[in-house]
């Protein structure tokens, strides 16, 4: 597999026990052998939360937990999906080029809708090139805990996109695949910024990636060799598509950006919806953007009536142009707090990158702790179980923060040494021993040590 811009599918056994089990499952379900496999990793975002959709760089790494597909093509134009965990995830079948992606407000979408998002994105490329999409038989397996903040849904979208593109002989450019996957996931209703899909395709083993946007680029960041990253599951599921919480933050950032643009005297304020874009237009530093937000976004809460007056729009235009379908009933918006988090978090990412280059592990820990506090207080996307996990690892001297969207999922904790990591594990064992939800769960499934893994791969059978 090339580490440059294009995939080179490899003709070798995918190797893992999970893949061998999936091969057997595929053969039992479809009465034939798969033609190829796709493996897409989950990810942990080390720092830079809720700023990718504002246009700012982030710093994630791929982890060893992943989504694996076994795939064969057909000439019948039918997409058949079978999940190896078929007790939990029911099979699905539809025409490969005629299907509807369901958005289920208030509950988690069915798993196959995420797969369909990736197919939809790939189809647009296939049809644009004059191709006729082949049918697919697909068996799915995964070790990423669902709704854990480790990008299980985005990994499935990305895997579906990659599999469909490969099956139809399309060029496998990593940046293009990341962009298609990020755009197509929005069919499920979430307005993410593209970090999850970017790291899925652009990750390299042994380093995190400093990911920038417009154009999409990934720069390797070597972490101090003694640094260990501990992931712990809060046992509180967080699904971005099931509630309006995530999109509410996206909307608040858009509204805050538009209001800052207007109050800073921009005549084009109606077109400016990303903080990073506004910063570039103004020629300000991040510190100056923070000061601007403190000065201009003076209210703790903005009402809908406040914003209708500020933007000189009626309720219909406000809802259709500035809100998302699942936030159209929102009446109150916290613009100041969200803006301050974004500018401060973007600054923390820059400082983290610099500290990593210097091998300053103490500064890395301080930045991660500050990130969690901002997410807890200013972005209001933490959960008490996440806070408790951060506190447990802190008792051993580790530096933890929530990772992913929040409202549940996982934390990531930076440990300075093996001894500190062992101490954090001991504290977490005590914590989970007191949690009824952890009863019957293997500690190894709730807590694991990780280091940076490679990105997506295609294996030919």
Secondary structure, 3 states (H helix, E strand, C coil): CCCCCECCCECCCCCCHHHHHHHHHHHHHHCCCCCEEEEEEEEEEEECCCCHHHCCCEEEEEEEEEEEEEEEEECCCEEEEEECCCCCCCCEEEECCECCCCCCCCCCCCHHHHHHHHHHHHHHHHHHCCCCCCEEEEEEEECCCCCCCCCHHHHHHHHHHHHHHHHCCCCCEHHHHHHHHHHHHHHHCCCCCCHHHHHHHHCECCEEEEEECCCCEEEEECCCCCCEEEEEECCCCCCCCCCCHHHHHHHHHHHHHHHHHHHCCCCCHHHCCCHHHHHHHHCCCHHHHHHHHHHHCCCCCEEHHHHHHHHCCCHHHHHHHHCCHHHCCCCEECHHHHHHHHHHHHHHHHHHHHHHHHCCHHHHHHHHHHHHHHHHHCCCCCCHHHHHHHHHHHCCCCEEEEECCCCCCEEEEEECCHHHHHHHHHHHHHHHHCCHHHCCCCHHHHEEEECCECCCEEEEC
